[in-house]
Each structure stands twice: as C-alpha cells, then as structure tokens.
Amino acid sequence: MPISVRLPPRVEQKLADYCVSHKVTKSEAVKRALEHLFDQSGTASNAYKASAAFRGCDKTPGDVARHSKRLLRERFRNKTSLG
C-alpha cells in the first residue's frame, strides 16, 4: 500500500545518510523503522498478558458489580477503623 509522508528537511537528510551508509532504499529503511517501532510498543496480546496481575484480583463472592458501593464501604470501614 503506497503512503506519502512529509518529512522535515533535517529528518529527510538523516534518512538519506542512513540509506547511503547501510545501502538500503528509503522505503526499506522506513519499513525497518516501523517494524522496530511496533516491536517495541508491543501488541494487544502483550498488553493483555501484562494486565493479568490486575484482572480478577477481587476474591469477593457474588455479584461485585451490583453491590460495589456496599462492598467498598465495608472494605474501607475495616481498613480505617481505629478499634
């Protein structure tokens, strides 16, 4: 799929220098840069795996969503009581 990107002169010059020194086309250099960017940022499945520690951590039995206000009040009362 063709794409057009407007680059500032400074970035265009750096890209040209990179292409000459690595003997690749500008298109190939941009493809490599994008692949590298996507590899670093992770995918949706990696985000799902990373969030595993935060999912399903409430062991309260029953319908937590329906009784969330009551359960939160009970939990905070127990933690802040001075007795």
C-alpha positions as CSV (number, residue, x, y, z in Angstrom):
1,M,0.0,0.0,0.0
2,P,1.6,3.3,-1.0
3,I,1.8,6.0,1.6
4,S,3.1,9.6,1.4
5,V,4.8,11.2,4.3
6,R,6.1,14.8,4.6
7,L,9.4,14.9,6.4
8,P,11.2,17.9,7.8
9,P,14.4,18.6,5.9
10,R,16.6,17.6,8.9
11,V,14.8,14.1,9.1
12,E,15.0,13.7,5.4
13,Q,18.7,14.3,5.4
14,K,19.2,11.8,8.3
15,L,17.2,9.2,6.4
16,A,19.3,9.8,3.2
17,D,22.5,9.5,5.2
18,Y,21.3,6.3,6.8
19,C,20.3,4.8,3.5
20,V,23.7,5.6,1.9
21,S,25.7,4.1,4.9
22,H,23.5,1.0,5.1
23,K,23.0,0.6,1.4
24,V,19.2,0.4,1.6
25,T,16.4,2.3,-0.1
26,K,14.4,4.9,1.8
27,S,11.4,2.7,1.6
28,E,13.3,-0.2,3.1
29,A,14.7,2.0,5.9
30,V,11.2,3.3,6.8
31,K,9.8,-0.3,6.8
32,R,12.5,-1.4,9.2
33,A,11.9,1.6,11.4
34,L,8.2,1.0,11.6
35,E,8.7,-2.7,12.3
36,H,11.1,-1.8,15.1
37,L,8.6,0.7,16.5
38,F,5.8,-1.8,16.5
39,D,8.0,-4.5,18.1
40,Q,8.9,-2.1,20.9
41,S,5.4,-0.8,21.6
42,G,4.0,-4.3,21.9
43,T,0.8,-5.8,20.6
44,A,-2.6,-6.1,22.0
45,S,-1.9,-9.7,23.2
46,N,1.2,-8.4,25.1
47,A,-0.9,-5.8,26.8
48,Y,-3.4,-8.4,27.7
49,K,-0.7,-10.6,29.3
50,A,0.8,-7.6,31.1
51,S,-2.6,-6.8,32.6
52,A,-3.0,-10.3,34.0
53,A,-2.0,-9.2,37.5
54,F,-4.8,-6.7,37.7
55,R,-7.6,-8.8,36.3
56,G,-9.7,-11.0,38.6
57,C,-7.9,-9.9,41.8
58,D,-11.1,-9.4,43.8
59,K,-12.0,-12.7,45.6
60,T,-15.3,-11.4,46.9
61,P,-18.0,-14.0,46.2
62,G,-21.2,-13.0,44.4
63,D,-22.1,-10.1,42.1
64,V,-19.5,-7.5,42.9
65,A,-20.7,-5.0,40.2
66,R,-24.2,-5.0,41.6
67,H,-23.1,-4.4,45.2
68,S,-19.9,-2.3,44.6
69,K,-20.9,0.6,46.8
70,R,-21.7,-1.5,49.7
71,L,-18.6,-3.7,49.3
72,L,-16.4,-0.6,49.1
73,R,-17.9,0.9,52.2
74,E,-17.3,-2.3,54.1
75,R,-13.8,-2.6,52.9
76,F,-12.9,1.0,53.8
77,R,-14.6,0.8,57.2
78,N,-12.5,-2.3,58.0
79,K,-9.2,-0.6,56.9
80,T,-9.8,2.8,58.6
81,S,-11.3,1.6,61.9
82,L,-9.3,2.6,64.9
83,G,-10.6,-0.2,67.1
